[in-house]
Amino acid sequence: MKYPLLLAAFALLVLHEGHPAAACAATPAVQAPVRLAHINIRSTGQGAPVVLIPGLASPAAVWDGIVPELARNHRVIMVEVNGFGGGDAGGNGQPGLLAGVVADLSGWLAANHVEHPALIGHSMGGLIGMMMVRDHPEQVGRLMIVDSLPFFGVLMAPGATVDSLRPMAANIRDSIRDATTPMQTPPNMSNNPAGIAQVTAWSRAADRKVVAEALYEDMMSDLRPDVAHFSRPITLLYPVPNPQAEAMVAKLYGDAYAADPRVKLVAIPDSYHFIMLDQPARFRAAVDDFIAGK
């Protein structure tokens, strides 16, 4: 399979009609959500803070496999983009979504005196994490990026730039927003039927307009010039779908973050884009190592 991240991201261009995802697994003492302009936030547990940011069209439930264990010793702060979990999208279908998410999260952390949390972001959530490190480094302790690149355009075309990608990104945005994208099951998000079913259920609950705008802004965000200036420890988890792809994907992600030689790259074998669904035990171990500073 060539470019697993590309296939996964484009699979999420497709939304599905049907029932929303099943309710999240029970977690200890989950506080009522706090709704902000662009995101809603829930927290559980006590201790050193960990912020979890899901990706495109994903609710906070993407982290259900690690939240209960983390909450035993940490304050776990779960971020969800309004419109991704089936609730009121508010104005998230309008331009300025990603900047609004970053501003909301930064403001909430400051108002609640949450200092130097560990941030973990999947896919678009990883991009948001990088934006937090770039714009508010004093608020971040360390960052784990789960299968995300500083510029999505490198997978679209050799030598791609924001300007060269803009017409394609706008066309994709409009086709999703206007419901002209064909409906089909996303096969490259997970390597097992249960994972595919779960991702499909999450996508069914997501608001088309929010997904369209979020994807457009993701494609128009080029953080490559910022990588060399990241001032916080960063760990990157990336999927390796099969042994034959190992060298190719290692080079892809290695080249993307080469400007910061301190970035720790961790390959997760036998996984696709939703690493936490495909290899939950390996994912939990990697998260534990990251939080422990290993």
ROMI-974332 format. One record per residue (C-alpha): residue number from 1; residue in one letter; x, y, z. Coordinates in steps of 0.5 Angstrom, whole numbers. Layout:
N
  nr rest     X     Y     Z
 NUM    A     X     Y     Z
...
! end
This chain:
294
  nr rest     X     Y     Z
   1    M     0     0     0
   2    K     3     7    -2
   3    Y     3    13     3
   4    P    -2    10     8
   5    L    -3    17    11
   6    L    -5    20     4
   7    L   -10    14     3
   8    A   -13    15    10
   9    A   -14    22    10
  10    F   -17    21     3
  11    A   -22    16     6
  12    L   -24    21    11
  13    L   -26    26     6
  14    V   -32    21     5
  15    L   -38    21    10
  16    H   -43    16    11
  17    E   -50    16    13
  18    G   -53    12    19
  19    H   -53    12    26
  20    P   -47    15    30
  21    A   -42    11    34
  22    A   -43     8    40
  23    A   -43    11    47
  24    C   -36    12    50
  25    A   -33     7    55
  26    A   -34     9    62
  27    T   -28    13    65
  28    P   -28    15    72
  29    A   -31    22    74
  30    V   -31    25    68
  31    Q   -33    32    68
  32    A   -39    35    64
  33    P   -36    38    58
  34    V   -35    45    57
  35    R   -37    48    51
  36    L   -33    54    47
  37    A   -33    57    41
  38    H   -30    52    37
  39    I   -29    46    41
  40    N   -31    42    48
  41    I   -27    40    53
  42    R   -28    34    58
  43    S   -23    32    64
  44    T   -22    26    68
  45    G   -17    24    73
  46    Q   -12    28    77
  47    G    -5    29    77
  48    A     0    31    71
  49    P    -4    34    66
  50    V    -5    30    59
  51    V    -9    33    53
  52    L   -12    29    48
  53    I   -14    32    41
  54    P   -17    27    36
  55    G   -17    28    28
  56    L   -21    30    22
  57    A   -28    27    23
  58    S   -26    24    30
  59    P   -30    25    37
  60    A   -26    24    43
  61    A   -28    17    44
  62    V   -22    16    39
  63    W   -18    16    46
  64    D   -23    11    50
  65    G   -17     5    50
  66    I   -12     9    54
  67    V   -17    14    58
  68    P   -19    10    64
  69    E   -11     8    65
  70    L    -9    15    64
  71    A   -14    18    69
  72    R   -11    13    75
  73    N    -5    18    75
  74    H    -6    24    71
  75    R   -11    29    69
  76    V   -14    27    62
  77    I   -17    33    58
  78    M   -21    31    52
  79    V   -21    36    47
  80    E   -27    35    41
  81    V   -28    40    35
  82    N   -35    42    35
  83    G   -39    38    30
  84    F   -34    32    30
  85    G   -38    28    35
  86    G   -45    29    33
  87    G   -47    35    37
  88    D   -48    43    35
  89    A   -43    45    30
  90    G   -44    52    32
  91    G   -40    56    27
  92    N   -34    51    25
  93    G   -36    51    18
  94    Q   -33    58    17
  95    P   -26    60    16
  96    G   -21    60    22
  97    L   -23    54    25
  98    L   -16    51    26
  99    A   -14    58    29
 100    G   -20    58    33
 101    V   -19    51    36
 102    V   -12    53    38
 103    A   -14    60    41
 104    D   -20    56    45
 105    L   -15    51    48
 106    S   -10    56    49
 107    G   -15    60    53
 108    W   -18    54    57
 109    L   -11    52    59
 110    A    -9    59    62
 111    A   -16    60    65
 112    N   -16    53    69
 113    H    -8    54    71
 114    V    -6    48    67
 115    E     1    48    66
 116    H     6    45    61
 117    P     1    39    59
 118    A     3    33    55
 119    L    -1    34    49
 120    I    -2    28    44
 121    G    -6    29    37
 122    H    -8    24    32
 123    S    -8    26    25
 124    M   -11    33    24
 125    G   -10    33    32
 126    G    -3    33    31
 127    L    -2    39    27
 128    I    -6    43    32
 129    G    -1    40    37
 130    M     4    43    33
 131    M     1    50    32
 132    M     0    50    40
 133    V     8    49    40
 134    R     9    54    35
 135    D     4    59    38
 136    H     4    58    45
 137    P    11    54    47
 138    E    10    56    54
 139    Q     4    52    55
 140    V     6    46    52
 141    G    11    41    56
 142    R    12    36    51
 143    L     8    33    44
 144    M     6    27    41
 145    I     4    27    34
 146    V     0    21    32
 147    D     1    20    24
 148    S     1    27    22
 149    L     6    31    17
 150    P     8    39    18
 151    F     5    39    11
 152    F     0    35     8
 153    G     1    37     1
 154    V     8    33     0
 155    L     3    27    -1
 156    M    -1    30    -6
 157    A     5    32   -11
 158    P    12    33   -11
 159    G    14    40   -10
 160    A     7    42    -8
 161    T     6    49    -4
 162    V     0    52    -1
 163    D    -1    56    -7
 164    S    -1    50   -12
 165    L    -5    46    -8
 166    R   -10    51    -7
 167    P   -15    50   -13
 168    M   -15    42   -11
 169    A   -16    43    -4
 170    A   -22    48    -5
 171    N   -25    43   -10
 172    I   -25    38    -5
 173    R   -28    42     1
 174    D   -34    44    -4
 175    S   -35    37    -6
 176    I   -35    35     1
 177    R   -39    41     4
 178    D   -44    40    -2
 179    A   -45    33    -1
 180    T   -43    31    -8
 181    T   -37    26    -6
 182    P   -39    19    -7
 183    M   -41    15    -1
 184    Q   -36     9     0
 185    T   -33     5     6
 186    P   -26     8     8
 187    P   -22     1     8
 188    N   -15     4     9
 189    M   -16     7    16
 190    S   -16     1    20
 191    N   -13    -6    19
 192    N   -19   -10    22
 193    P   -26   -10    21
 194    A   -28    -8    28
 195    G   -23    -2    27
 196    I   -26     0    20
 197    A   -33     0    23
 198    Q   -32     4    29
 199    V   -28     9    24
 200    T   -34     9    19
 201    A   -39    10    25
 202    W   -35    16    27
 203    S   -35    19    20
 204    R   -43    18    20
 205    A   -44    23    26
 206    A   -39    28    24
 207    D   -42    35    21
 208    R   -40    35    13
 209    K   -39    43    13
 210    V   -34    42    19
 211    V   -30    37    16
 212    A   -30    40     9
 213    E   -27    47    12
 214    A   -22    43    17
 215    L   -20    39    11
 216    Y   -19    45     7
 217    E   -15    49    13
 218    D   -11    42    14
 219    M    -9    42     7
 220    M    -7    50     7
 221    S    -3    49    13
 222    D     5    49    12
 223    L     9    48    18
 224    R    15    46    15
 225    P    19    52    16
 226    D    17    52    24
 227    V    20    45    25
 228    A    27    47    26
 229    H    24    52    31
 230    F    20    47    35
 231    S    22    48    43
 232    R    19    42    46
 233    P    20    35    46
 234    I    17    31    40
 235    T    15    24    39
 236    L    12    22    32
 237    L     8    15    32
 238    Y     7    13    25
 239    P     4     7    22
 240    V     8     1    18
 241    P     2    -3    14
 242    N     7    -9    12
 243    P    14   -10    12
 244    Q    15    -8     5
 245    A    13    -1     7
 246    E    18     0    12
 247    A    23     3     9
 248    M    19     8     5
 249    V    15    10    11
 250    A    21    11    15
 251    K    24    16    10
 252    L    17    19     9
 253    Y    17    21    16
 254    G    24    22    17
 255    D    25    27    12
 256    A    19    31    14
 257    Y    22    32    21
 258    A    29    32    19
 259    A    30    40    21
 260    D    29    38    28
 261    P    34    32    29
 262    R    31    32    37
 263    V    24    29    34
 264    K    24    22    36
 265    L    21    17    31
 266    V    17    11    33
 267    A    14     6    28
 268    I     8     2    30
 269    P     8    -5    26
 270    D     2    -8    23
 271    S    -2    -1    23
 272    Y    -6     4    19
 273    H    -8    11    20
 274    F   -12     9    27
 275    I    -6     6    30
 276    M   -10     6    37
 277    L   -15     1    34
 278    D   -10    -3    30
 279    Q    -5    -4    36
 280    P    -8    -2    42
 281    A    -3    -5    47
 282    R     3    -2    43
 283    F     0     4    42
 284    R    -1     5    50
 285    A     6     3    51
 286    A     8     8    47
 287    V     4    13    50
 288    D     7    11    57
 289    D    14    12    54
 290    F    12    19    52
 291    I     9    21    58
 292    A    15    18    62
 293    G    20    22    58
 294    K    23    16    55
! end
